[in-house]
Every structure is written in C-alpha cells, then in structure tokens.
Amino acid sequence: RLRAAAGTGIRPPDAFEIAFTDNPNLKPERSRSVEAGLTQALAGGAVQLEATAFANTYDDLIISVGRFRDASRYRTDNISNARARGLELGASWRGAGGLDIRASYTWLDTEILAVDLAGDAPPPFVVGDQLLRRPRHQASVNAGWTGSRASLFASAYLRGGTLDVEPSFGAFGGLFPNSGYRTTAAGGSVRLGRGLTAYARLDNLFNRAYEDVFGFPSPGRTAYLGVRVAAGR
C-alpha cells in the first residue's frame, strides 16, 4: 500500500503572549506537513514492513523581539521559523501460537532557522540548533504472547540525546545536552475466572538512571501488581 498526506496547522497566541506584549496584531503560529509512506505485507500477512518519510515547516513562531528590534523585552512578534524532517521504519511479525513481535525506528532531523529580517536565531539558540527535546534517534522493540488464559510481554526502548533547557529557568537559564537512555519493561496477566484477571508489570527492569525531561529524574525499577474486575452487563 502506498499512502501520502499533506496538511496545515495553527497555534493561536496564548494568554501570556497577548497580555504581556505591546503588539496587538499577533497572528497564529503556522505549520505545513507532508508525508509519504509504503506498507508491504509478506508471508501471507504474517510479516508487515512499513516506511514513512515526512517533512514539517514551522513559520510565524511567536518570540520576544526586544533583542532584534527597538522594542521592549515584552514585545512579541511572528518572526521565528524552524523545520523538522525524518524517516520512520517499522516491522512486525505475528507467529503461530499467539506470539507477536514489533520493532520501530525513527530518525529525526530538526533545525532552528533564522528569524525573519535577521540572520540570527532567537536567544539563546543559534541557527542550526536542534528543536528542544526532539531526539535524532529513537527505537523500540515489543514482544508479546497471548494464550487462552494468560499473556506475557517484554519491551525495550532506546532514545538518543536531545537538546534541553535548564529546568528552573527554562531557555533563559541556558541550553544543555540531555543524554540518551535505554529502558525495558516486562509483565503479564492471568485470567482467574469470574471476571477477575491478575496482572503484574515491572518497569525500568535494569534500574537505569535517566531523565526524559532534563531535571526530572524518571522512577527507578518499579513493580505493579493488581487485579482487574470485569463487571457484567
């Protein structure tokens, strides 16, 4: 199967951007997106391969213009720009006996562009910086088994490094690299009858220390145990 799509989007100015500026003519931020993909089934549908390429542009982003023009620090205007493009790959296999395996990989290239009428990027960025919290590489693998009364799963996720901001003061506090990480999870469930299902899940199986958002450590190894009750109609 071949597929393609294109679209546009807007983000209106928020209350802060409107209330604390001397520019009453703010317009919505705008984006344009295009993508094209291919899905190929093999082995009678047991194997499925997918690839999608995409490109996004972001125009009229709202920023403070005090450092670019003779204006107060609270003046904002639609002059910032950025772009993102990438490739998503996926594969899945559904075997006999309830076994299912899925894998995915995303390559993402993002860039801060120069503001309109100037050769610079909005401080503290420089032209060519990555967009915040957009990893260049991320991948996942998920395996599951489903039987007549029980199910099991295991998953692994890998995320590359990102550009992030100082957690207390945001971009005004500076930009910092946030290291990539790997994390895994596993679990399963058993139907006990009478509408009861016992389940267990273990996240961050190897107790990795990482911060998905810089300054906010994620939990270490965490276990969940419980029983679900299905109420009859």
Residue frames as a rotation matrix with the C-alpha (Angstrom) as fourth column:
ARG 1
0.580 0.814 0.000 0.00
0.814 -0.580 0.000 0.00
0.000 0.000 -1.000 0.00
LEU 2
-0.615 -0.680 0.400 1.20
0.675 -0.716 -0.179 3.46
0.408 0.160 0.899 -0.88
ARG 3
0.494 0.782 -0.380 -0.01
0.869 -0.441 0.223 6.47
0.007 -0.441 -0.898 1.06
ALA 4
-0.657 -0.642 0.395 0.58
0.614 -0.760 -0.214 10.22
0.437 0.102 0.894 1.14
ALA 5
0.460 0.789 -0.406 -0.77
0.886 -0.384 0.259 13.12
0.049 -0.480 -0.876 3.13
ALA 6
-0.658 -0.582 0.478 -0.36
0.506 -0.812 -0.290 16.86
0.557 0.051 0.829 3.48
GLY 7
0.419 0.844 -0.334 -1.77
0.840 -0.221 0.496 19.31
0.345 -0.488 -0.802 5.96
THR 8
-0.369 -0.453 0.811 -1.51
0.041 -0.880 -0.473 22.64
0.928 -0.141 0.343 7.71
GLY 9
0.198 0.428 -0.882 -1.91
0.917 0.238 0.321 23.64
0.347 -0.872 -0.345 11.34
ILE 10
0.006 -0.165 0.986 -2.06
-0.107 -0.981 -0.164 26.70
0.994 -0.105 -0.023 13.59
ARG 11
-0.155 0.011 -0.988 -1.42
0.967 0.205 -0.150 27.57
0.201 -0.979 -0.043 17.23
PRO 12
0.583 0.425 0.693 -3.12
0.329 -0.903 0.277 30.80
0.743 0.066 -0.666 18.32
PRO 13
-0.457 -0.713 0.531 -1.24
-0.221 -0.487 -0.845 33.16
0.861 -0.504 0.065 20.66
ASP 14
-0.142 0.396 -0.907 -1.76
0.838 0.536 0.102 32.16
0.526 -0.746 -0.408 24.29
ALA 15
0.800 0.594 -0.082 -2.96
0.534 -0.644 0.548 34.45
0.272 -0.482 -0.833 27.08
PHE 16
0.364 -0.739 -0.567 0.57
0.536 -0.331 0.776 35.33
-0.761 -0.587 0.276 28.26
GLU 17
-0.555 -0.631 0.542 1.73
0.792 -0.200 0.577 36.24
-0.256 0.750 0.610 24.75
ILE 18
0.027 0.651 0.759 -1.27
0.694 -0.559 0.454 38.51
0.720 0.514 -0.467 24.27
ALA 19
0.842 0.446 -0.304 -1.40
0.513 -0.488 0.706 40.10
0.166 -0.751 -0.640 27.75
PHE 20
0.510 -0.725 -0.462 2.32
0.252 -0.388 0.887 40.90
-0.822 -0.569 -0.015 28.14
THR 21
-0.430 -0.634 0.643 3.12
0.853 -0.052 0.519 42.46
-0.295 0.772 0.564 24.79
ASP 22
-0.171 0.356 -0.919 2.67
-0.121 -0.933 -0.339 45.76
-0.978 0.053 0.203 23.02
ASN 23
-0.903 -0.081 -0.423 1.84
-0.428 0.076 0.900 44.03
-0.041 0.994 -0.103 19.73
PRO 24
-0.200 0.917 0.344 -1.94
-0.507 0.204 -0.838 43.58
-0.839 -0.342 0.424 19.38
ASN 25
0.419 0.372 -0.828 -1.56
-0.903 0.073 -0.424 42.15
-0.097 0.925 0.366 15.85
LEU 26
-0.593 -0.641 0.488 -0.13
-0.607 0.754 0.252 38.75
-0.529 -0.146 -0.836 16.75
LYS 27
0.188 0.586 -0.788 -1.12
-0.913 0.399 0.078 36.03
0.361 0.705 0.610 14.32
PRO 28
0.867 0.113 0.485 -1.30
-0.313 0.881 0.354 32.26
-0.387 -0.459 0.800 14.91
GLU 29
-0.349 -0.934 0.079 1.84
-0.657 0.304 0.690 30.23
-0.669 0.189 -0.719 14.51
ARG 30
0.655 0.603 -0.455 1.60
-0.729 0.346 -0.591 28.11
-0.199 0.719 0.666 11.35
SER 31
-0.365 -0.747 0.556 2.91
-0.419 0.665 0.618 24.75
-0.831 -0.008 -0.555 10.22
ARG 32
0.453 0.403 -0.795 2.90
-0.890 0.259 -0.376 22.76
0.054 0.878 0.476 6.99
SER 33
-0.207 -0.464 0.861 3.39
-0.532 0.792 0.299 18.99
-0.821 -0.397 -0.411 6.86
VAL 34
0.419 0.288 -0.861 3.83
-0.866 0.413 -0.283 16.41
0.274 0.864 0.422 4.11
GLU 35
-0.260 -0.515 0.817 4.47
-0.638 0.726 0.255 12.69
-0.724 -0.455 -0.518 4.35
ALA 36
0.339 0.308 -0.889 4.63
-0.859 0.487 -0.158 9.64
0.384 0.817 0.430 2.10
GLY 37
-0.227 -0.390 0.892 4.79
-0.799 0.598 0.059 6.00
-0.556 -0.700 -0.447 3.10
LEU 38
-0.124 0.106 -0.987 4.83
-0.710 0.685 0.163 2.39
0.694 0.720 -0.010 1.98
THR 39
0.002 0.160 0.987 3.43
-0.818 0.569 -0.091 -0.69
-0.576 -0.807 0.132 3.71
GLN 40
-0.167 -0.139 -0.976 4.36
-0.783 0.620 0.046 -4.15
0.599 0.772 -0.212 2.42
ALA 41
0.455 0.371 0.810 2.84
-0.772 0.618 0.151 -7.40
-0.444 -0.694 0.567 3.72
LEU 42
-0.328 -0.612 -0.719 4.76
-0.803 0.582 -0.129 -10.67
0.497 0.536 -0.683 3.37
ALA 43
-0.971 -0.154 -0.184 4.27
-0.065 0.907 -0.415 -14.35
0.231 -0.391 -0.891 4.26
GLY 44
-0.357 0.919 -0.167 0.53
0.633 0.369 0.680 -14.23
0.687 0.136 -0.714 3.87
GLY 45
0.410 0.520 0.749 0.23
-0.105 -0.789 0.605 -11.15
0.906 -0.327 -0.269 6.08
ALA 46
0.716 -0.175 -0.676 2.28
0.675 0.423 0.605 -12.57
0.180 -0.889 0.421 8.97
VAL 47
-0.309 -0.866 -0.392 5.06
0.843 -0.440 0.308 -10.04
-0.440 -0.235 0.867 8.31
GLN 48
0.754 0.538 0.377 4.44
0.647 -0.709 -0.282 -6.36
0.115 0.456 -0.882 7.72
LEU 49
-0.379 -0.910 -0.168 7.07
0.897 -0.406 0.178 -3.76
-0.230 -0.083 0.970 6.81
GLU 50
0.756 0.650 0.077 6.45
0.653 -0.744 -0.140 0.00
-0.034 0.156 -0.987 6.90
ALA 51
-0.507 -0.854 -0.117 8.43
0.837 -0.520 0.168 3.10
-0.204 -0.012 0.979 5.92
THR 52
0.682 0.716 0.144 7.30
0.730 -0.679 -0.078 6.72
0.042 0.159 -0.986 6.15
ALA 53
-0.585 -0.803 0.111 9.20
0.801 -0.594 -0.077 9.89
0.128 0.044 0.991 5.20
PHE 54
0.567 0.812 -0.137 7.96
0.822 -0.550 0.147 13.25
0.044 -0.196 -0.980 6.44
ALA 55
-0.662 -0.697 0.275 8.84
0.664 -0.716 -0.217 16.95
0.348 0.039 0.937 6.42
ASN 56
0.486 0.790 -0.374 7.39
0.874 -0.432 0.224 19.76
0.015 -0.436 -0.900 8.53
THR 57
-0.582 -0.601 0.547 7.99
0.517 -0.793 -0.322 23.51
0.627 0.095 0.773 8.45
TYR 58
0.218 0.575 -0.788 7.05
0.962 -0.264 0.074 25.95
-0.166 -0.774 -0.611 11.22
ASP 59
-0.517 -0.317 0.796 6.53
0.568 -0.822 0.042 29.61
0.641 0.474 0.604 10.34
ASP 60
-0.008 0.512 0.859 5.42
-0.253 -0.832 0.494 32.72
0.967 -0.213 0.137 12.21
LEU 61
0.097 -0.024 -0.995 6.54
0.838 0.541 0.069 31.30
0.536 -0.841 0.072 15.57
ILE 62
0.771 0.323 0.548 5.99
0.023 -0.875 0.483 33.80
0.636 -0.360 -0.683 18.36
ILE 63
0.054 -0.794 -0.605 9.07
0.957 0.213 -0.195 35.09
0.284 -0.569 0.772 20.21
SER 64
0.638 -0.001 -0.770 10.23
0.399 -0.855 0.332 38.16
-0.659 -0.519 -0.545 22.11
VAL 65
0.552 -0.385 0.740 11.76
0.754 -0.149 -0.640 40.61
0.357 0.911 0.208 19.65
GLY 66
0.960 -0.129 -0.248 13.41
0.034 -0.827 0.562 43.02
-0.277 -0.548 -0.789 22.07
ARG 67
0.133 -0.990 0.041 16.89
0.107 0.056 0.993 41.88
-0.985 -0.128 0.113 21.04
PHE 68
-0.289 -0.207 0.935 16.13
0.902 0.268 0.338 42.14
-0.321 0.941 0.110 17.34
ARG 69
-0.012 0.387 0.922 14.28
0.627 -0.715 0.308 45.44
0.779 0.582 -0.234 17.18
ASP 70
-0.896 -0.230 0.379 13.95
-0.085 -0.749 -0.657 48.66
0.435 -0.621 0.652 19.16
ALA 71
0.168 0.983 -0.069 11.19
-0.279 0.114 0.953 47.30
0.945 -0.141 0.294 21.39
SER 72
0.149 -0.037 0.988 10.51
-0.989 -0.016 0.148 46.45
0.010 -0.999 -0.039 25.00
ARG 73
-0.837 -0.541 0.081 11.54
-0.545 0.837 -0.047 42.99
-0.042 -0.084 -0.996 26.20
TYR 74
-0.464 0.733 0.498 7.86
0.044 0.580 -0.814 42.04
-0.885 -0.355 -0.301 26.35
ARG 75
0.134 0.497 -0.857 7.12
-0.891 -0.318 -0.324 42.78
-0.434 0.807 0.401 22.69
THR 76
-0.320 -0.181 0.930 6.38
0.118 0.966 0.229 39.60
-0.940 0.184 -0.288 20.77
ASP 77
0.108 0.312 -0.944 6.03
-0.893 -0.387 -0.230 39.03
-0.437 0.868 0.237 17.05
ASN 78
0.777 0.253 0.576 5.60
0.007 0.912 -0.410 36.27
-0.629 0.323 0.707 14.45
ILE 79
0.607 -0.610 -0.510 9.15
-0.793 -0.424 -0.437 36.13
0.051 0.669 -0.741 13.12
SER 80
-0.282 -0.769 0.573 10.71
-0.758 0.545 0.359 32.81
-0.589 -0.333 -0.736 14.17
ASN 81
0.533 0.385 -0.753 10.99
-0.806 0.503 -0.313 29.71
0.258 0.774 0.578 11.97
ALA 82
-0.316 -0.613 0.724 12.03
-0.693 0.670 0.266 26.05
-0.648 -0.418 -0.636 12.24
ARG 83
0.213 0.382 -0.900 11.84
-0.873 0.488 0.001 22.77
0.440 0.785 0.437 10.36
ALA 84
-0.174 -0.247 0.953 11.76
-0.621 0.779 0.089 19.02
-0.764 -0.577 -0.289 11.02
ARG 85
0.369 0.257 -0.893 12.17
-0.865 0.447 -0.228 16.07
0.341 0.857 0.387 8.68
GLY 86
-0.372 -0.529 0.762 12.74
-0.798 0.602 0.028 12.39
-0.473 -0.598 -0.647 9.15
LEU 87
-0.269 0.185 -0.945 12.09
-0.612 0.725 0.316 8.75
0.744 0.663 -0.081 8.44
GLU 88
-0.014 0.339 0.941 10.07
-0.899 0.407 -0.161 6.17
-0.438 -0.848 0.299 10.37
LEU 89
-0.427 -0.166 -0.889 10.66
-0.602 0.786 0.142 2.43
0.675 0.596 -0.435 9.86
GLY 90
-0.062 0.456 0.888 8.63
-0.915 0.330 -0.233 -0.40
-0.400 -0.827 0.397 11.33
ALA 91
-0.493 -0.050 -0.868 8.37
-0.500 0.833 0.236 -4.17
0.712 0.551 -0.436 11.15
SER 92
-0.074 0.505 0.860 6.03
-0.932 0.273 -0.240 -6.67
-0.356 -0.819 0.450 12.77
TRP 93
-0.647 -0.123 -0.753 5.72
-0.430 0.874 0.226 -10.46
0.630 0.470 -0.618 12.80
ARG 94
0.105 0.745 0.659 2.76
-0.976 0.204 -0.074 -12.47
-0.189 -0.635 0.749 14.00
GLY 95
-0.737 -0.509 -0.444 3.73
-0.579 0.815 0.027 -16.09
0.348 0.277 -0.896 14.53
ALA 96
0.040 0.723 -0.690 1.87
-0.035 0.691 0.722 -19.20
0.999 -0.005 0.053 15.42
GLY 97
-0.092 -0.028 -0.995 0.81
0.852 0.514 -0.093 -19.82
0.515 -0.857 -0.023 19.00
GLY 98
0.790 0.577 -0.206 -0.03
0.599 -0.656 0.459 -16.21
0.130 -0.486 -0.864 19.85
LEU 99
-0.032 -0.882 -0.471 3.47
0.777 -0.318 0.544 -14.76
-0.629 -0.348 0.695 19.51
ASP 100
0.801 0.300 0.517 3.76
0.557 -0.692 -0.460 -11.19
0.220 0.657 -0.721 18.24
ILE 101
-0.067 -0.885 -0.460 6.93
0.806 -0.320 0.497 -9.09
-0.587 -0.337 0.736 17.74
ARG 102
0.827 0.313 0.467 7.09
0.525 -0.727 -0.443 -5.44
0.201 0.611 -0.766 16.66
ALA 103
-0.135 -0.894 -0.428 10.05
0.840 -0.332 0.429 -3.12
-0.526 -0.302 0.795 16.11
SER 104
0.825 0.381 0.417 10.28
0.545 -0.732 -0.409 0.55
0.149 0.565 -0.812 15.11
TYR 105
-0.256 -0.908 -0.333 12.97
0.869 -0.367 0.332 3.15
-0.423 -0.204 0.883 14.46
THR 106
0.847 0.496 0.192 12.71
0.532 -0.775 -0.341 6.90
-0.021 0.391 -0.920 13.89
TRP 107
-0.415 -0.910 0.007 15.40
0.899 -0.409 0.159 9.21
-0.142 0.072 0.987 12.52
LEU 108
0.713 0.701 -0.024 14.58
0.700 -0.714 -0.040 12.87
-0.045 0.012 -0.999 13.07
ASP 109
-0.512 -0.839 0.184 16.49
0.853 -0.522 -0.007 15.92
0.102 0.154 0.983 11.85
THR 110
0.662 0.736 -0.142 15.33
0.750 -0.652 0.112 19.27
-0.010 -0.180 -0.984 13.27
GLU 111
-0.488 -0.845 0.220 16.77
0.848 -0.518 -0.109 22.77
0.206 0.133 0.969 12.91
ILE 112
0.320 0.430 -0.844 16.20
0.562 -0.803 -0.196 26.24
-0.762 -0.412 -0.499 14.30
LEU 113
0.066 -0.236 0.969 16.14
0.952 -0.276 -0.132 28.68
0.299 0.932 0.207 11.37
ALA 114
-0.899 -0.433 -0.064 16.93
0.436 -0.873 -0.217 32.40
0.038 -0.223 0.974 11.30
VAL 115
-0.088 0.875 -0.476 14.20
0.578 -0.345 -0.740 34.82
-0.811 -0.340 -0.476 12.28
ASP 116
0.488 0.352 0.799 12.62
0.864 -0.327 -0.384 36.99
0.126 0.877 -0.463 9.61
LEU 117
0.822 -0.147 0.550 14.61
0.029 -0.954 -0.298 40.13
0.569 0.261 -0.780 8.70
ALA 118
0.467 -0.732 0.496 17.64
-0.865 -0.261 0.429 38.97
-0.185 -0.629 -0.755 10.72
GLY 119
0.133 -0.509 -0.850 20.40
-0.567 0.664 -0.487 36.41
0.813 0.547 -0.200 10.41
ASP 120
-0.808 -0.449 0.382 20.21
-0.545 0.321 -0.775 35.25
0.225 -0.834 -0.504 14.00
ALA 121
-0.269 0.707 -0.654 18.06
0.415 0.698 0.584 32.75
0.869 -0.115 -0.481 15.86
PRO 122
0.625 0.541 0.562 16.04
-0.283 -0.515 0.809 33.62
0.727 -0.665 -0.169 18.98
PRO 123
-0.493 -0.805 0.330 18.40
-0.609 0.048 -0.792 33.74
0.621 -0.592 -0.514 22.01
PRO 124
0.256 -0.958 0.130 19.75
-0.617 -0.058 0.785 31.52
-0.744 -0.281 -0.606 23.48
PHE 125
0.599 0.004 0.801 19.57
0.440 0.834 -0.334 29.46
-0.669 0.552 0.498 20.27
VAL 126
-0.372 -0.623 -0.688 21.84
-0.503 -0.488 0.713 29.76
-0.780 0.612 -0.131 17.26
VAL 127
0.435 0.530 -0.728 20.87
-0.895 0.163 -0.416 28.92
-0.102 0.833 0.545 13.71
GLY 128
-0.133 -0.442 -0.887 21.23
-0.569 0.767 -0.297 25.18
0.811 0.466 -0.354 13.22
ASP 129
-0.775 -0.082 0.627 20.40
-0.611 0.353 -0.709 24.12
-0.163 -0.932 -0.324 16.79
GLN 130
-0.774 0.563 -0.291 18.03
0.430 0.804 0.411 21.19
0.466 0.193 -0.864 17.26
LEU 131
0.066 0.867 0.494 14.49
-0.461 -0.413 0.785 21.77
0.885 -0.279 0.373 18.40
LEU 132
-0.460 -0.249 0.852 14.11
-0.886 0.063 -0.460 21.12
0.061 -0.966 -0.250 22.12
ARG 133
-0.297 0.306 0.904 13.51
-0.542 0.726 -0.424 17.53
-0.786 -0.616 -0.049 23.28
ARG 134
0.803 0.448 -0.394 13.48
-0.575 0.406 -0.710 16.04
-0.158 0.796 0.584 19.77
PRO 135
0.144 -0.804 0.576 15.86
-0.205 0.545 0.813 13.05
-0.968 -0.235 -0.087 19.73
ARG 136
-0.192 -0.300 -0.934 17.65
-0.967 -0.104 0.232 12.35
-0.167 0.948 -0.270 16.46
HIS 137
-0.575 -0.039 -0.817 17.35
-0.334 0.923 0.191 8.59
0.747 0.382 -0.544 17.05
GLN 138
-0.333 0.426 0.841 14.76
-0.851 0.248 -0.463 6.52
-0.406 -0.870 0.280 18.88
ALA 139
-0.449 0.129 -0.884 13.80
-0.510 0.776 0.372 2.86
0.734 0.618 -0.282 18.59
SER 140
-0.124 0.453 0.883 11.64
-0.921 0.279 -0.272 0.27
-0.369 -0.847 0.383 20.31
VAL 141
-0.659 0.018 -0.752 11.10
-0.329 0.892 0.310 -3.50
0.676 0.452 -0.582 20.31
ASN 142
-0.204 0.675 0.709 7.99
-0.941 0.063 -0.331 -5.15
-0.268 -0.735 0.623 21.74
ALA 143
-0.738 -0.005 -0.675 7.34
-0.264 0.922 0.282 -8.87
0.621 0.386 -0.682 22.06
GLY 144
-0.301 0.712 0.634 4.13
-0.923 -0.052 -0.380 -10.43
-0.238 -0.700 0.673 23.32
TRP 145
-0.899 0.128 -0.419 2.49
-0.013 0.948 0.319 -13.81
0.438 0.292 -0.850 23.73
THR 146
-0.339 0.866 0.367 -1.22
-0.937 -0.279 -0.210 -14.41
-0.079 -0.415 0.906 24.22
GLY 147
-0.974 0.046 -0.224 -2.67
0.030 0.997 0.075 -17.74
0.226 0.066 -0.972 25.28
SER 148
-0.237 0.962 -0.133 -6.14
0.435 0.227 0.871 -18.92
0.869 0.149 -0.472 26.17
ARG 149
0.694 0.525 -0.493 -5.89
0.646 -0.151 0.748 -17.73
0.319 -0.838 -0.444 29.81
ALA 150
0.421 -0.647 -0.636 -2.58
0.499 -0.421 0.758 -15.87
-0.758 -0.636 0.146 30.11
SER 151
0.841 -0.256 0.477 -0.45
0.336 -0.443 -0.831 -13.29
0.424 0.859 -0.287 28.32
LEU 152
0.317 -0.828 -0.463 3.16
0.691 -0.132 0.710 -12.11
-0.649 -0.545 0.530 28.60
PHE 153
0.892 -0.105 0.440 5.05
0.290 -0.614 -0.734 -9.14
0.347 0.783 -0.517 27.18
ALA 154
0.160 -0.865 -0.475 8.51
0.725 -0.224 0.651 -7.58
-0.670 -0.448 0.592 27.14
SER 155
0.868 0.140 0.477 9.59
0.442 -0.657 -0.611 -4.26
0.228 0.741 -0.632 25.66
ALA 156
-0.089 -0.910 -0.405 12.74
0.844 -0.284 0.454 -2.21
-0.528 -0.301 0.794 25.17
TYR 157
0.891 0.365 0.269 13.00
0.449 -0.791 -0.415 1.48
0.061 0.491 -0.869 24.27
LEU 158
-0.175 -0.972 -0.154 16.06
0.917 -0.218 0.334 3.47
-0.358 -0.083 0.930 23.22
ARG 159
0.900 0.410 0.149 16.18
0.436 -0.849 -0.298 7.26
0.004 0.333 -0.943 22.90
GLY 160
-0.015 -0.947 0.321 19.15
0.855 -0.179 -0.488 9.28
0.519 0.267 0.812 21.72
GLY 161
-0.550 -0.303 -0.779 20.36
0.727 -0.633 -0.267 12.51
-0.412 -0.713 0.568 23.27
THR 162
0.403 0.726 0.557 18.38
0.853 -0.518 0.058 15.75
0.331 0.452 -0.829 22.99
LEU 163
-0.736 -0.459 0.498 18.83
0.260 -0.871 -0.417 19.47
0.625 -0.177 0.760 23.47
ASP 164
0.243 0.816 -0.524 17.06
0.864 0.063 0.499 20.65
0.440 -0.574 -0.690 26.62
VAL 165
0.139 -0.098 0.985 16.76
-0.133 -0.988 -0.080 23.72
0.981 -0.120 -0.150 28.84
GLU 166
-0.901 -0.425 0.093 17.70
-0.096 -0.015 -0.995 24.49
0.424 -0.905 -0.027 32.42
PRO 167
-0.431 0.816 -0.386 14.78
0.712 0.570 0.411 23.06
0.555 -0.097 -0.826 34.44
SER 168
-0.231 0.348 -0.909 14.29
0.844 -0.393 -0.365 26.01
-0.485 -0.851 -0.203 36.82
PHE 169
-0.197 0.048 -0.979 14.58
-0.074 -0.997 -0.034 28.97
-0.978 0.066 0.200 34.45
GLY 170
0.755 0.536 0.376 13.80
0.293 0.237 -0.926 27.49
-0.586 0.810 0.022 31.05
ALA 171
0.562 -0.536 0.630 15.64
0.760 0.032 -0.650 28.75
0.328 0.843 0.426 27.99
PHE 172
0.765 -0.277 0.582 16.73
-0.319 -0.947 -0.032 31.89
0.560 -0.161 -0.813 29.89
GLY 173
0.689 -0.511 0.513 18.90
-0.481 0.208 0.852 29.62
-0.542 -0.834 -0.102 32.06
GLY 174
-0.314 -0.868 -0.384 20.75
-0.875 0.107 0.473 28.17
-0.369 0.484 -0.793 29.07
LEU 175
0.667 0.450 -0.594 20.70
-0.689 0.676 -0.260 25.09
0.285 0.583 0.761 26.87
PHE 176
-0.201 -0.702 0.684 22.12
-0.845 0.477 0.241 21.74
-0.495 -0.529 -0.689 27.93
PRO 177
-0.398 0.047 -0.916 22.56
-0.625 0.717 0.308 18.29
0.672 0.695 -0.256 26.36
ASN 178
0.231 0.521 0.821 20.30
-0.889 0.457 -0.040 15.60
-0.396 -0.721 0.569 27.81
SER 179
-0.737 -0.676 0.004 21.89
-0.624 0.682 0.383 12.16
-0.261 0.279 -0.924 27.43
GLY 180
-0.044 0.680 -0.732 20.12
-0.722 0.484 0.494 9.32
0.690 0.551 0.470 25.69
TYR 181
-0.439 -0.052 0.897 18.98
-0.797 0.482 -0.363 6.23
-0.414 -0.874 -0.254 27.57
ARG 182
-0.546 0.323 -0.773 17.69
-0.285 0.796 0.534 2.67
0.788 0.512 -0.343 27.32
THR 183
-0.535 0.411 0.738 14.84
-0.782 0.089 -0.617 1.24
-0.320 -0.907 0.274 29.36
THR 184
-0.746 0.255 -0.615 12.99
-0.151 0.834 0.530 -2.07
0.648 0.488 -0.584 29.43
ALA 185
-0.296 0.721 0.626 9.76
-0.927 -0.059 -0.370 -3.45
-0.230 -0.690 0.686 30.85
ALA 186
-0.782 0.118 -0.612 8.12
-0.140 0.924 0.357 -6.86
0.607 0.365 -0.706 31.22
GLY 187
-0.598 0.620 0.507 4.90
-0.687 -0.070 -0.724 -8.25
-0.414 -0.781 0.468 32.60
GLY 188
-0.848 0.377 -0.372 1.90
0.016 0.720 0.693 -10.45
0.529 0.582 -0.617 32.09
SER 189
-0.356 0.808 0.469 -1.61
-0.932 -0.268 -0.245 -11.32
-0.072 -0.524 0.849 33.17
VAL 190
-0.965 0.145 -0.218 -3.67
0.130 0.988 0.080 -14.42
0.227 0.049 -0.973 34.06
ARG 191
-0.214 0.960 0.179 -7.45
-0.682 -0.278 0.676 -14.75
0.699 0.022 0.714 33.90
LEU 192
-0.934 -0.163 0.317 -8.68
-0.355 0.499 -0.791 -16.21
-0.029 -0.851 -0.524 37.19
GLY 193
-0.580 0.805 -0.123 -12.33
0.632 0.540 0.555 -16.61
0.514 0.244 -0.822 36.23
ARG 194
0.202 0.791 -0.578 -15.49
0.966 -0.257 -0.014 -14.87
-0.160 -0.556 -0.816 37.45
GLY 195
0.830 0.175 0.529 -14.36
0.379 -0.873 -0.307 -11.70
0.408 0.455 -0.791 35.67
LEU 196
0.804 -0.588 -0.090 -11.05
-0.211 -0.423 0.881 -11.48
-0.557 -0.689 -0.464 37.59
THR 197
0.730 -0.675 0.109 -7.65
0.374 0.261 -0.890 -11.01
0.573 0.690 0.443 35.94
ALA 198
0.706 -0.601 -0.375 -4.39
0.294 -0.233 0.927 -10.81
-0.644 -0.765 0.013 37.91
TYR 199
0.795 -0.461 0.394 -1.61
0.311 -0.247 -0.918 -8.78
0.521 0.852 -0.053 36.35
ALA 200
0.529 -0.724 -0.443 2.00
0.453 -0.201 0.869 -7.81
-0.718 -0.660 0.222 37.07
ARG 201
0.808 -0.320 0.495 4.34
0.346 -0.423 -0.838 -5.32
0.477 0.848 -0.231 35.41
LEU 202
0.386 -0.769 -0.509 7.95
0.647 -0.167 0.744 -4.35
-0.657 -0.617 0.433 36.05
ASP 203
0.946 -0.053 0.321 9.12
0.199 -0.686 -0.700 -1.05
0.257 0.726 -0.638 34.54
ASN 204
0.459 -0.863 0.211 12.75
-0.790 -0.505 -0.349 0.07
0.408 -0.006 -0.913 34.16
LEU 205
0.927 0.094 -0.363 13.79
-0.006 0.972 0.236 -3.54
0.375 -0.217 0.901 34.57
PHE 206
0.244 -0.933 -0.266 17.52
0.818 0.345 -0.459 -2.84
0.520 -0.106 0.847 34.95
ASN 207
0.599 0.102 -0.794 17.08
0.705 -0.539 0.462 0.24
-0.381 -0.836 -0.395 37.15
ARG 208
-0.222 -0.671 0.707 18.54
0.901 -0.419 -0.114 2.72
0.373 0.612 0.698 34.66
ALA 209
-0.026 0.140 -0.990 19.00
0.567 -0.814 -0.130 6.33
-0.824 -0.564 -0.059 35.79
TYR 210
-0.673 -0.150 0.724 17.73
0.719 -0.362 0.594 8.73
0.174 0.920 0.352 33.12
GLU 211
-0.408 0.537 -0.738 15.81
0.142 -0.762 -0.632 11.96
-0.902 -0.363 0.234 32.63
ASP 212
-0.048 0.479 0.877 13.25
0.979 0.194 -0.053 12.05
-0.196 0.856 -0.478 29.84
VAL 213
0.714 0.164 0.681 12.97
0.279 -0.958 -0.062 15.81
0.642 0.234 -0.730 30.50
PHE 214
-0.291 -0.957 -0.002 16.13
0.397 -0.119 -0.910 17.44
0.870 -0.265 0.415 31.85
GLY 215
-0.728 -0.085 0.680 15.91
-0.505 -0.604 -0.616 18.00
0.463 -0.792 0.397 35.60
PHE 216
0.221 0.860 0.460 13.11
-0.972 0.230 0.038 15.45
-0.073 -0.456 0.887 36.21
PRO 217
-0.793 -0.610 0.017 14.58
-0.608 0.792 0.053 12.02
-0.046 0.031 -0.998 37.02
SER 218
0.080 0.802 -0.592 12.41
-0.668 0.484 0.565 9.09
0.740 0.351 0.575 35.99
PRO 219
0.637 0.211 0.741 11.49
-0.741 0.431 0.514 6.41
-0.211 -0.877 0.431 38.55
GLY 220
-0.569 -0.821 0.041 13.88
-0.805 0.567 0.177 3.52
-0.168 0.068 -0.983 39.09
ARG 221
-0.854 0.243 -0.461 12.80
0.038 0.912 0.409 -0.09
0.520 0.331 -0.787 38.93
THR 222
-0.575 0.751 0.325 9.05
-0.787 -0.398 -0.472 -0.11
-0.225 -0.527 0.819 39.65
ALA 223
-0.955 0.280 -0.101 6.68
0.249 0.938 0.242 -3.05
0.163 0.206 -0.965 40.13
TYR 224
-0.429 0.898 0.096 2.90
-0.902 -0.431 0.002 -3.02
0.043 -0.086 0.995 39.68
LEU 225
-0.958 0.237 -0.162 0.65
0.244 0.969 -0.025 -5.84
0.151 -0.063 -0.986 40.92
GLY 226
-0.626 0.780 0.017 -3.09
-0.685 -0.539 -0.490 -5.88
-0.373 -0.318 0.872 40.80
VAL 227
-0.672 0.556 0.490 -6.38
0.589 0.802 -0.102 -7.49
-0.450 0.220 -0.866 39.92
ARG 228
-0.858 0.463 -0.224 -8.82
-0.509 -0.700 0.501 -6.25
0.075 0.544 0.836 37.32
VAL 229
-0.562 0.770 0.302 -12.53
0.303 0.532 -0.791 -6.88
-0.769 -0.353 -0.532 37.72
ALA 230
-0.943 0.333 -0.016 -14.79
-0.109 -0.262 0.959 -7.04
0.315 0.906 0.284 34.69
ALA 231
-0.593 0.797 0.118 -18.34
-0.292 -0.076 -0.953 -6.14
-0.751 -0.599 0.277 35.68
GLY 232
-0.710 0.416 0.568 -21.09
0.681 0.609 0.406 -7.97
-0.177 0.675 -0.716 33.80
ARG 233
-0.895 0.436 0.097 -23.79
-0.354 -0.824 0.442 -6.07
0.273 0.362 0.892 31.99
